[in-house]
Amino acid sequence: MTETTFTPASASGIQRLGGMTAERILEGSRRAGEPEFLQRRRTAAWAHWEKTAFPERTEELWRHTDIASLKWDQLLPGRDPHPRVEAAEALPDHLRLELGPQGERSALLLQLDSHGLMAEIDPELKARGVTVLPIGEAARRNPALVERALGSIVRFDESRFTALSAALQSGGAFVHVPTGVTVPRPIELVFSRQCPDLAVFPHVLVHLEPGSQAVVIEEYVSPGEPGTGVSVGATEVSVAEGAQLHLATLLRWGANVHHFGTERVRVQRDARFHWTVAALGGKLTKIDMEMHLEGPGSEARLSGCYFGSETQHFDFHTFQNHRVGDSVSDLLFKGALRDRARAVYQGLIKVHKNAQKSDAYQANRNLLLSPKARADSIPSLEIEANDVRCTHGATVSQVDEEQLFYLMARGLTQREAEHMIVLGFFEPVLQRIPLDSLKATVTDVVERKSETS
């Protein structure tokens, strides 16, 4: 695998974020052999980063999350590539254990810190035109296709975070499924990290052409390296007419990582999109997740879960945007919190004026397992059409005493009964993870967190 991803220029291969300049970024892009459009994009994005402030706590979507203590000038924006490997057997132990059996997947792209470590794809799918590559390598092979897709859904000038992600993007993944092609097993994208005080900027592009079908898993994981970790990423997904995509987004960063993500999907006429989200790790997680229904007959569903412990902080914003009528969106987000963990959920359903006969549902359910855990849930509707069916709701509650009594009356201890209730609470979401080995791993994390006293 030849990689042309970006590494900041420096004698040691590692450059502190505070020392980055437009000249260094352009130099690194040129050394990596990137096409001119990527060089221009990086330069323009960095200019936007320099002139744009971080969001204030007065902004509605940032009222509940404070990032003032994060020392950006002490972070490393990149590092030299790790030695590439050709097979999973040659991976470090902690990475090899993250991967399921090869027979479970159609393709794999694995990134460690700032660069791709290995990539594999079923030869038959490759022959049919399916692409699974780091963005830099895909841009070198097919610049016109990548230029058309990159930034078409998440623009670099939307915020300081999207600008930083675009300016310093390194590695990432480009997934393209041609018209009418069905990918039989999941495409697995794994982003890991082990370098202390490193900031990573993974960008994922997933484009399904008309009539195609695929399952894509994007997983963010680390063993808990020392220092402070930051991930600033973007995911752009396009599901064309009649296509079907199941995307699973799984966050299992170590306890030191701050994760900022912008994830957005466009669903066209008669297309089907299902999103499974599991946020279980990290120190602070702030994600915007948007589903834009842009064609009649389109359907988008999100099944999400999060489990916070100790002082973990989750802040989720979801947007179900019905631009046209005869479209369906369905969202169910469930979370459990213990210790001093906190979760914030803000969700919006918007139905535009001409989007008659839209059908939208939004629900956020929270289970508090400790008296000092906290959940804030803010669902909302913005309806401009008059022939629609839209429902939203939220709950924040403790473990049901009647359920506890019922289970304890049958011989379980209180701890065992609570553990069983928590697993049952998450079961509908866990069952939708589209890879058996990964489902078992996530279920194990939930079980261990639910057993913590």
Stockholm file with secondary structure:
# STOCKHOLM 1.0

chainA/1-453         MTETTFTPASASGIQRLGGMTAERILEGSRRAGEPEFLQRRRTAAWAHWEKTAFPERTEELWRHTDIASLKWDQLLPGRDPHPRVEAAEALPDHLRLELGPQGERSALLLQLDSHGLMAEIDPELKARGVTVLPIGEAARRNPALVERALGSIVRFDESRFTALSAALQSGGAFVHVPTGVTVPRPIELVFSRQCPDLAVFPHVLVHLEPGSQAVVIEEYVSPGEPGTGVSVGATEVSVAEGAQLHLATLLRWGANVHHFGTERVRVQRDARFHWTVAALGGKLTKIDMEMHLEGPGSEARLSGCYFGSETQHFDFHTFQNHRVGDSVSDLLFKGALRDRARAVYQGLIKVHKNAQKSDAYQANRNLLLSPKARADSIPSLEIEANDVRCTHGATVSQVDEEQLFYLMARGLTQREAEHMIVLGFFEPVLQRIPLDSLKATVTDVVERKSETS
#=GR chainA/1-453 SS CCCCCCCCCCSSSCCCGGGCCHHHHHHHHHHTTCCHHHHHHHHHHHHHHHHCCCCCTTSGGGTTCCCTTCCGGGSBCCCCCCCCCSSGGGSCHHHHTTSCCGGGCSEEEEEETTEEEEEEECHHHHHTTCEEECHHHHHHHCHHHHHHHTTSSSCTTSCHHHHHHHHHCCSCEEEEECTTCBCSSCEEEEEECCSTTBEECCEEEEEECTTCEEEEEEEEECCCCSSCEEEEEEEEEEECTTCEEEEEEEEECCTTEEEEEEEEEEECTTCEEEEEEEECCCSEEEEEEEEEECSTTCEEEEEEEEEECTTCEEEEEEEEEECSSSCEEEEEEEEEECTTCEEEEEEEEEECTTCTTCEEEEEEEEEECSTTCEEEEEEEEEECCSSCEEEEEEEEEECCHHHHHHHHTTTCCHHHHHHHHHHHHHHHHHTTCSCHHHHHHHHHHHHHHHHCC
#=GC SS_cons         CCCCCCCCCCSSSCCCGGGCCHHHHHHHHHHTTCCHHHHHHHHHHHHHHHHCCCCCTTSGGGTTCCCTTCCGGGSBCCCCCCCCCSSGGGSCHHHHTTSCCGGGCSEEEEEETTEEEEEEECHHHHHTTCEEECHHHHHHHCHHHHHHHTTSSSCTTSCHHHHHHHHHCCSCEEEEECTTCBCSSCEEEEEECCSTTBEECCEEEEEECTTCEEEEEEEEECCCCSSCEEEEEEEEEEECTTCEEEEEEEEECCTTEEEEEEEEEEECTTCEEEEEEEECCCSEEEEEEEEEECSTTCEEEEEEEEEECTTCEEEEEEEEEECSSSCEEEEEEEEEECTTCEEEEEEEEEECTTCTTCEEEEEEEEEECSTTCEEEEEEEEEECCSSCEEEEEEEEEECCHHHHHHHHTTTCCHHHHHHHHHHHHHHHHHTTCSCHHHHHHHHHHHHHHHHCC
//
